[in-house]
Amino acid sequence: MKKITIIVSLMMLAGLQSCTNDMDVASTDPTVNSAEVLFSTPQGYKQALAGVYGNLSLTGTGDAGSSFLQGIDAGTSQFGRCMWYLQDLTTDEAVWSYEGDEGVAELQRNTWTSANPILLGMYSRTMAEVAIANDFLRQSTPEKLASRGITNATDVANIALYRQEVRVLRALAYYNMMDLFGKAAFITENDPINFVGPEYSRAQLFTFIEDELNAVMPDLKPARTNEYGRVDKAVAQMILAKIYLNAEVYIGTPKYAECMAACNDIMDGGYTLNSNYLFNFTADNNSSPEMIFTLQSDGQVTQNYGATTVIINGEVGSVENNGSDLGVGGWGGALRLRKQFVQKFDGAEFTNDTRNTIISGSRPIDITNISTQGQGYILAKYSNKSSLGVAGTNSTFVDTDFPLFRLADVYLMYAEAQMRRDGATNSTIAPNADATSLGYINALRLRANSPVVTSANLAFILDERARELHWEGHRRQDLIRFGKYTTGYNWAWKGNSLNGTSISDNRKVFPVPDNSLKANKNLTQNTGY
């Protein structure tokens, strides 16, 4: 791979085995079904580490349609794709034309039930990440290393670092469970195989994530000093910033000062804004100085139907046939924009805004029939071409990484946290951004060729986050935090209504999916290699 090699290491994922039910992890290579084989050398530990990362990008050890989760389709269980569906497709930002695809119609119409296959895919993939992380930690204790003859000081130190990274990846998994489902089965490396873990609430998960990240922080590499695609201090700080910004939602207690402190720590790490906004979404975006953590994609080596493959092929319009502009063949207008998002760029001030990649052409702005691909504007934010215009290595599977965390988000989180710390609420709005926050806001607007602002309040921040961070997996969380997800703001097809309607407050979290007991059984039993 162009960044870190993970494909070989999915042998580890395939080695997860059990024979209990139709959701079991599939074993396709018996040569790696032994921990003593996989973990017999320092290189084996590096490969196993890459496998923990690999579960965030790949679904199996075969082609792009393979899945090591038996009974769960690769297309409804790829981590980035499921995360994007749940965070963005359920909001005002996008619709997916092909409602015959499993689970999509219910998500984008906000009518999902616990039977939704995408919910099951996200739940299972994320809990599989916990299981894989736990077993890596079991297999990498100092006692295990010594028993396998791994005593070289450099090797031991490297594996100790791997352990800290894996703990962050596990915390990231539990962060997603906390945010999306509001609960999760809780199991660590200290629990035995076949242990049925207790169900942790949001408050319990919050405490675990916060404590775990603070515990590993001193032993992580400083920001921007690890290999691309691997965890460093800034990744851990970013997860902390996220849980602190949303703490009132998660635990009912504000932690805005803590969010600002975490944001400051990240900004001290040496990240800078990319001078060109769109270079954060090109096939060579791995070189952007703005990226903090990404979901990696490579059109040759790690083919998958993940977030950026789906997004970029989906951007190709049925009318425009603009696939050659984006470096892909395209899927005939699969993705389109809801009117309410398009209107975030209304006004002369956004005429030259480089974040505005909306294509209207002869299209009507309203989508009166979701299956009619010619209705609704389309977007051209992501591309499978490099910053120099060179097409990616494959016209279906893209080279573009998904920007899970980037610096621009940190700027806007700081500004919002400062306003809320100083007393702004969703109902009172004021006080406004202070001079430091305005500096961060205007740095983004100057980069985008939009006029600077002399004041900004919470309502502005919500819209500015949409303009800066759309289609990056933030919108649902933002709307919930601002009290606009279920009531107070409608968008086309919300609640299965053409013009949108309020939905129940219980939709602020997704239901634990049907068969989740089987998924939890997977988590506890499928941890032997």
Beta strands, then each sheet from edge to edge (+ up, - down):
strand 1: 95-96
strand 2: 183-185
strand 3: 199-201
strand 4: 291-295
strand 5: 335-336
strand 6: 358-359
strand 7: 378-379
strand 8: 402-406
sheet 1: 1+ 5-
sheet 2: 2+ 3-
sheet 3: 4+ 8-
sheet 4: 6+ 7-
end
